[in-house]
Amino acid sequence: MQKKLISLFAIVFLMTAILSTASAQQKRMPEPKVGLSASFTGNSAIAVPVWVSQGISLVPMISFMKTDQVSSTLAPGVAVHVHTQKGRIRPYFGGQFMALVYSPNNGNSTTTMSVGGLFGADYYLHPMFAIGIESQLSATLENKDAYQPLQLSTFTVVKATVYIK
């Protein structure tokens, strides 16, 4: 009897969780216009997502990384996110372009270009606040002046975004 009661409780709990998630996904969220986003992984990055249509956002960004008193890298860039669904959970895919300005403490700065693809999802805790995770695959183009070959890199970014109407 006790096993049946526990099984029934587990089934009711799972069905409630599934239905509430589906219901939350279908609730209409107001469309954000402009936001301010910060990432929490690896290097420091700030982005300003600007929604240019219902499912597309243009995301100018700037990233900075300092490496143990040896060098620093400044990376301005832009990404495009194409959102595939509306609702509290918004998956997206897109691409990005960045200019990487590498500055060693003793030497000349060099600039390389990076292009890549990305996919991720934002979860809206409130219509004006979202947390998200994003995976990226980037190719840093060859720079013969810096003796740098073509490089492929993967990144995972965890971010929080506050939207402004």
C-alpha positions in Angstrom: 0.0 0.0 0.0 2.8 2.4 0.9 4.6 1.8 -2.4 1.5 2.5 -4.4 0.9 5.7 -2.5 4.5 6.9 -3.1 4.2 5.9 -6.8 0.9 7.8 -7.1 2.5 10.9 -5.4 5.5 10.7 -7.7 3.3 10.6 -10.8 1.1 13.5 -9.6 4.2 15.5 -8.8 5.8 14.8 -12.2 2.6 15.6 -14.1 2.2 18.9 -12.2 5.8 19.9 -12.9 5.4 19.1 -16.6 2.1 21.0 -16.9 3.3 24.0 -15.0 6.5 24.2 -17.2 4.4 23.9 -20.4 2.0 26.6 -19.1 4.9 28.9 -18.1 6.4 28.4 -21.6 3.2 29.5 -23.3 2.6 32.7 -21.2 3.0 35.7 -23.4 6.1 37.7 -22.3 6.4 41.4 -23.3 9.1 41.9 -25.9 12.2 43.6 -24.5 13.8 46.5 -26.4 17.3 47.1 -25.0 19.3 45.4 -22.2 22.6 45.3 -20.3 24.2 42.0 -20.0 27.3 40.7 -18.1 28.9 37.3 -18.3 30.3 35.4 -15.3 32.8 33.1 -16.9 36.5 33.4 -17.8 37.0 36.9 -19.0 34.9 40.0 -18.2 32.3 40.8 -20.9 29.6 43.4 -21.1 27.0 43.3 -23.9 24.0 45.5 -24.9 21.4 43.3 -26.6 19.1 45.4 -28.9 16.0 43.8 -30.2 15.6 44.8 -33.9 12.5 42.6 -34.5 10.4 40.1 -32.7 12.9 37.2 -32.9 16.2 38.9 -33.7 18.6 40.8 -31.4 21.8 42.6 -32.3 24.3 42.4 -29.5 27.3 44.7 -29.4 29.8 43.6 -26.8 33.2 44.3 -25.3 35.4 41.8 -23.5 38.6 42.3 -21.5 41.1 39.8 -20.1 44.4 40.3 -18.3 46.8 37.4 -18.1 49.1 37.3 -15.0 51.1 40.5 -15.5 52.1 39.3 -19.0 49.5 40.7 -21.4 45.9 42.0 -21.8 43.3 41.4 -24.5 40.6 43.8 -25.4 37.9 42.4 -27.7 35.1 44.5 -29.1 32.6 42.7 -31.2 29.0 42.1 -32.3 26.7 39.1 -32.3 23.3 38.3 -33.9 20.9 36.1 -31.9 17.9 34.5 -33.8 15.4 33.4 -31.2 13.4 30.3 -32.1 10.6 30.6 -29.5 8.7 33.1 -27.5 8.0 32.6 -23.8 9.9 32.4 -20.5 12.5 30.1 -22.1 13.9 31.5 -25.4 16.4 29.3 -27.2 18.5 31.0 -29.9 21.3 30.5 -32.4 23.5 33.0 -34.2 26.9 34.2 -35.1 29.5 36.7 -33.9 32.5 38.7 -35.1 35.2 40.1 -32.8 38.4 42.0 -33.1 41.0 40.7 -30.6 43.6 43.4 -29.6 46.4 41.5 -27.9 48.8 43.8 -25.9 51.8 42.2 -24.3 53.4 44.3 -21.5 56.7 44.4 -23.4 56.1 44.6 -27.1 53.8 45.7 -29.9 50.0 45.2 -29.9 48.6 42.9 -32.6 45.0 42.6 -33.8 43.3 39.4 -35.0 39.8 38.7 -36.1 37.5 36.0 -34.8 34.3 34.7 -36.3 32.0 32.1 -34.8 28.7 30.4 -34.3 26.7 30.2 -31.1 23.6 28.7 -29.6 22.1 29.2 -26.2 18.9 29.9 -24.2 17.7 32.7 -22.0 15.3 32.0 -19.0 13.2 35.0 -18.1 12.7 35.2 -14.3 10.8 38.4 -15.0 9.9 40.2 -18.2 12.8 42.6 -17.6 15.4 40.1 -16.2 16.9 36.9 -17.8 19.7 34.5 -17.0 21.2 32.5 -19.8 23.8 30.1 -21.0 25.5 30.1 -24.4 28.0 27.8 -26.2 30.3 29.2 -28.9 32.6 27.8 -31.5 35.0 30.4 -32.8 37.8 30.6 -35.4 40.5 33.1 -34.8 41.8 33.9 -38.3 45.5 33.6 -39.2 47.7 36.7 -38.4 51.0 36.4 -40.2 52.4 39.6 -38.5 52.0 37.9 -35.1 53.0 34.4 -36.4 49.6 33.2 -35.2 48.0 30.3 -37.2 44.2 29.7 -37.5 42.8 28.6 -34.1 39.5 27.0 -33.2 38.1 27.6 -29.8 35.0 26.7 -27.8 33.5 28.8 -25.0 30.6 28.5 -22.6 29.1 31.8 -21.3 26.8 32.2 -18.3 25.1 35.6 -18.3 22.5 37.8 -16.7 20.6 40.5 -18.5 18.5 43.4 -17.3 16.2 44.9 -19.9 15.1 48.5 -20.2 11.9 49.4 -22.0 
